[in-house]
């Protein structure tokens, strides 16, 4: 990701564009990103952002759903889309010679959906099955329950898929109104990475997106307040699933690289303290890891583990002890070196494909309106000191900051704030 190969522009109607030229590959990944996600929905239409994403694949005036699939398959392309809390993405990866058709298909999808009444009813059934799938996937479900308690009463705590009731209540009118208000030029960022010429991509997009409305109403945006809730939900499972969380940094915070180093050492790698102590030394869990979620104005550091129903209390004690240790002792020089090398390696390996570079560049454009080159990021990782990590550990892990959610067959389990005291 060298700066010299990255070019940016704003189309005549206000859509932002960023491209990165990678002349040594034969593919191009192109994505249209919408800076609206589930946190921007009106609360009475929970799940609408995700529902609209599904509907965009159901056909346009010039292409049926089947024709969209056939056109993509006939050029060996890979098409996908997703909705997250703060944005949605539609992207296609194709051979460089098929870029004009890729742009044409994506532009058609995001600007001319039919929203046919019978398609809406069919898609409701599909999404209700998707919601059931989460209910039947406990390691996903525990994170949903955790988010609901941690971001209590805030849109970040709502499920992206919505609820059965909110999905069933969606109508063609509410869907088309949401689409008209959100899918506007001001909310779009287009990113293309691969064997391409910037000017050519810009020309294709100027033509394909010329008719998109310029702007819509502002989305609601309330900064969240987190809650250190303790939630225990009984479910008849072979294994219990536990999530801990504490407030962390928002997207692109100046201290984010120290946050990455802290997370890597705590539970973000195989040599991390949690993996070694919870899994390797005690055999308490098969899966244990920590991760960072970063949003525009807030963030969370979470720890997940799945363990036997009878071992939950011990697991909680061990994890809390590791957090206390992180606060008390910080990182030794060997750990810090290992964390930095792990971060650098993951970053460079992660940016080897056109798709991952496209996603990375898109997030930079959406959140920062500027792009850090790979060299800048490597320098920033190298600059992190043990003192930086220690300060963040003190800031993240304050007494009373830890929230915990347990999902499983845990009869009579009691977890108090004393258990979680740091």
Secondary structure, 3 states (H helix, E strand, C coil): CCHHHEEEEECCCCCEEEEEECCCCCEEEEEEEECCCHHHCCHHHCCHHHHHHHHCCCEECCCEHHHHHHHHHHCCCEEEEEECCCCEEEEEEEEHHHHHHHHHHHHHHHHCECCCHHHHHHHHHHHHHHHHHHHCCHHHHHHHHHHHHHCCCCHHHCCCCCCHHHHHCCCHHHHHHHHHHHCCHHHEEEEEEECCCHHHHHHHHHHHCCCCCCCCCCCCCCCCCCCCCEEEEECCCCEEEEEEEEECCCCCCCCHHHHHHHHHHHCCCCCCHHHHHHHHHCCCEEEEEEEEEECCCCEEEEEEEEEEHHHHHHHHHHHHHHHHHHHHHCCCHHHHHHHHHHHHHHHHHHCCCHHHHHHHHHHHHHHHCCCCCHHHHHHHHHCCCHHHHHHHHHHHCCCCCCEEEEEECCCCCCCCCCCCCC
